[in-house]
Amino acid sequence: MLDTLLSKLPWISKKHAPPIVPVIKLVGPIGMPMSFGRSISMASTVESIERAFAIKEAKAVALIINSPGGSPVQSTLIYKRIRALAEEKSIPVFAFAEDAAASGGYVLALAADEIFADASSVIGSIGVISAGFGFTGLIEKIGVERRVYTAGQSKSTLDPFKPENPEDVKRLKALQEDIHSEFIDMVRERRGDLLQEDQAELFSGEFWTGLRAEKLGLIDGIGDIRSVLRARFGDKVKMKVIGGSKPFWKRGGMMENLSAMGQSSLPETWSDDLLATLEERSLWSRLGL
């Protein structure tokens, strides 16, 4: 409001107004619905993305990324929306990795024209993973009989309560190879000749520190958002955070939803959140974080 009023005063020239860079925070695992935590999805970020690129005075858009990855679909949807708006508005995009921009988190970083990280940030993990458990020995031990009825011979693929089927694993591996190939194509398209090392190593699923990632061509430099943007746009650059996460009790009428659910529904909600939290923890743990 104050900026709008000042801009209308005759002695305030827009030529002397500080440069504005909208900042979008992309923090958490990707594609995991969590009531009490933070997660990234197209639905949760699209409003912030649209608002950031709608600021006419913006000199650039900055992405703060801190994610161990997650859903390849949600990562790609967000990536495509940012790229489409960047090209439509002719606005450069800068990405700044914090603890990690790995796997799907690195896909988000690829939406930027330039990627920066801390020297100790975890970068890369260009691969695809699927993990689960097998409970066949457990149910036999406790005397439980598994009964599954399907229409379609592959409907119970990878059922954790049945012995592993080599054909199921083969189909899963083929699916992973397709997703991995798309990921590799995206990296090659966005990073091109900047990639320095043997690409078999780059695309192995390995991850590196920011210092090593810079040498590999996965990022453009070591730096934080404040120092980089001030170097590019001057000391008076104004970084305007768009959106951002709210406390869980303010998200989507949380208190009203809890009241409406009643006591009988709370344990189920908590169990879902517990599983999501454990999965999130496993994503970070794979990176040693």
N, C-alpha and C positions, 0 to 999 in steps of 0.2 A: 504493500500500500504506500509506504513512504517513498519507494523508488518511483512509483507512478506519479505521485504528486510532484516530486522534485523534477521529473523529466518534463513537466508541463510549465515549469517556471522559465521565463524568457532568458534569464541569465545562466541557465544550466544548459550546456550544449551536449548532445549525445556523443559528439566526437571526443569529449573528455570524460565520459562515463567509464567506469572500470569494466574491463572485459568480463563477460559472464561465461562460466563453464558449468552446465548442469551435471550433477553427479548421481549415478544410479548405483545403489549397493546390491550386489548379488552374493548373498551370504547363506551358506548352509548346503545340505545335500540337495540334489536336483530330483524333483518329481515325487518326493515322499510327503504325503499329506500328514501333517503333525499338528495337533491342536495346541500343544504346549511348547513346541520348538519352532525353529525357523527352517523353512525349506524354500526351494526355488522352483517355480513352474511358470508356464506361459500365463496362466490365469492370475498368478500373484504378482507378476512383473509388468504385464502389458500396459497397465495404466501409467506406471512410472516412466516406461520407455516412451510412450506417446507424448506425455507431458514434457519430457526432457527435450525431445526434438521439435516440439511446438514453440519453444522459446525463440523468438525471432532474432534476438540480440546475441544468441549463443555463438561463441567462437569455435566451440568444440563440445563434444559430449564425453564425459569420463565414466569408466566402469570400475568400481572397486569390487574385486572378485576374491572370495575366500570360500572355495568349495572343493570337496574331494571327489565330486562327480555324482553320478546317479543315472537317471533316465536319459538314454541317447535321443529319444524323441523330443522330450522337453528341452534339452540342450539345443537341439537343432532348430526347433521352432523359435526360441528366443534369439538365437544367432541370426536366423533369416530375417526376423522382424527388425533387428538393429541394423543389419546391412541394407535392407530395403529403404529404411528411413534415412540412413546416412547418405545413400546415393541419391535419393529423392531430394533431400534438403542440401546436398553438397556440403555436409558438415563432417570434419574429421572426428574419429573416435579414438580415444586412448584407453587402454586397459591397465589396471594396476593390481597385481596379485599380492595378496597378503600372505597368510600361512601357506595356502595352496591354490593352484589353478591346475588341477589334475583331472585326467579323464574328461568327463563332461564339463568340468570346470575350465579345462583348457579349450574346449569347444567355444565356451562363452568368450574367452580371451581372444579367440580367432576372429571374432566380430569386429575387433579393433584394427585400426590402421597401424598402430604401434602398440607393443606390449612391453610393460615394465614390471619389475619384481624386486623384492628385497633379495639381498645376497643369499639369504637362508630360506627363501620361499621354496616350496616343492612344486616343480613344474613337470608336465609330461604325462606319463601313464597312458600313452596312446595305444589302447588295447580294449578288449571287451572281456568281462568276467561274469560268471554265473556261479553262485555258491548255494549250497543247501546241506541237508542232513539226511541220513538214512536210518530208519527206525525199525527195520525188519527184525533184527536180533532182539530189540527191546520188547516188541509186541509178542514175539514167541516166548520170551522169558516170563512175561506176566500173564500169558495165556489168553491173549486177545486175538480174535479172528477178524481179519480185514475182509470186508465185502464191498466190492465196487461194481457198479453196473453202468455200462456206457452204450451209446449208439455212435459208432465210429471207432475204429480200432486204435486210433492214436489219441483218443480223448483223455486217457489217464497217463499220458507221457510224463515220465520223471516223478511218478507218485512216490513220495518218500517212505511210504509204508509197504512198498513192493520191492523185490530185488531189482537192482539196476539192469536195465535192458540195453545192450550194446547198440541196438537200432535207435533207441531214444537219444543216446549220447551222440550218435552220428548226426542225427537231425539237428540237435542243439548246436553242435560244432559248425554245421553248415550255416545255421542262422547267425552265429557269432562271426563267422568269416565274412558274411555279407555286410554286417554292421561295421566290422573292422575296416573293410574295404572303403566304405563310405567315409569313415573317419580319416583314413589315410588320404583319400582324394581331397578332402576339405583342407587338411594341413598343407598338402602340396599346392593347392590353389592359392591359399592365403600367404604362405611363407615362401613358396617358389625357390628361387636361387639362393635365398638366405640360409637354407638348410646346409649345414657344413659336413656332417658325418655320414658314415654308411647308413643308408636309410633303413636297412634291416635292423640296426640297433635302435634307431629312432622310433620305429614302429613296433618294437618288441613288447611294449607295455611297461618298460623301465621308466623310472622318474629320476629327476636330478635337482640339485640346488639351483637357485637363480643364477649364480656365477657360471655353473656348467651349462645351464640352459642357454645363456647368452652366447657362449662359444659354439654351441650346437646350432644356433640360429633359430631357436624356438621362441626367444624373446629378443627385444631390440636394445634393452639396456637395464642397468640397475638404477633404481630411483623410486622415490615415493611421490604421491600425487601432488603434494604441495611444492616440492622442489622442481619437479618437471614442469608443471603448469606455470609456475612463476618464471622459469627460464624461457618458456615459449611465449607467454602472453604478458609478462611484466609482473612486478611485485604487487600491483594493485588488483590482480585478477581475483574475481569473486567466484568462489566455488559454492554452488547452490545445490544442496542435497535434495533430490526429488523422491518423495515417498519414504520408504524405509519401514522396518518392522515395528509393530506396536506391541506393548505388553500383552500377554496372552489373554488377559481378562477384558481387553478392549477389542479383540478381533472378532468380527462377525457376530456381535451380540452374545459373547461367550456366557455372561452371567445369566442372560435370559434363556439361552440354550440349555444350560445346566439345570435351571429350574424346571424347564419344560420336560427334560428327560426324566427327572425323578431319580430316586435313590437306586431303583432296580437297574437302570441303564449305566450308572457310573462305573461299575467294575468292568463292563465290556469296553467302555471308552478308554479307561485307564490301561487295559490290557493291550488295546490297539496302539496306544501311544508308547507303551513300554516296548513293544515289538519294533515300532518305527525308530525309537531311540537306540535300541540295540543294533539295528541295521545301520543307523547313522554312525554309531561308534565304530562299527566294523569297517566302514568306509574310511574313516580317519585313521584307524589303526593300520590299515594296509600301507599307509604313507609314513608310518612311524610317528604319527602326531596324536 
